[in-house]
């Protein structure tokens, strides 16, 4: 048995035993298993991010103060959920989106770190949320909500006095970006495209339209007289195509977007129809040559 234990078990009244014990306690370590006086760091596998100093038993956070990342990770998860990227495998999807390793994305989602400025900007654009909201929680989540707030502020106090024979307009919520026809083709792949919010036009979102709704400006004459060139159409990717609905479809071979009416007739199958009565070959059969990416839910004509 260890001499120190033997000394401690002797009669405490024995002065010699006490002197022996004191001598053993003061003795510097000589055995291989005895710890020197330097500081040790204990790694706790189920508690990453902690350092334990053996000499003082102090516990300190390696990167951030407690809970400093919780608000950011919550906003990041909310943005992923809004984009339809949350749930199982969200870390891998975030890593691919931000072009980082899955380990780095996991740290962002688990309150262990946060992305740098460049990655934060990239994530904000890809998820279509405001950088300031994602980073600091300031203001609304999206630019459409921000534009809606500004429009509401500008319209406040401008209600005309007196009676009116015009019924109140339906309540509009949020804003929709106007995108190009090339971007519309890309929209079919990922349900969003990277937009510079300061360089696009935003329009009030119609009632019952989803947050994914975007605006296109009609070009060409295939859909006259119902849709003249320059008409703004609201396209909702969340709506299902039904016969008689006007849709945006992307051609498989070229990736170009086209605007036509969706028709489905018994025995004839599905097809796209140009409304212009003078249009050559107005019917285009759907046989794997295209895919519908959204349904027109409203239009606006500038006068």
Buried (B, 14 or more C-beta within 10 A) or exposed (E): EEEBEEBBEEEEEEEEBBEBBEEBEEEEEEEEEEEEEEEEEEEEEEEEBEBBEEEEEEEEEEEBEEEEBEEBBEBBBBBBEBBEBBEEEBBEBBBEBBEBEBEBBBBBBEBBBBBEEEBBBBBBBBBBBBBEBBBEEEEBBBBBBBBBBEBEEEEEEEEEEEEEEEEEEEEBBBBBBBBEBEBBBBBBEEBBBEBEBEEBEBBBBBEEBBBBBBBBBBEEBBBBEEBEEEBBBBBBBEBEBEEEBBBBBBBEEEEBBBBBBBBEEEEEEBBBBBBBEEBEEBEBEBEEEBEBBBBBBBBEEEE
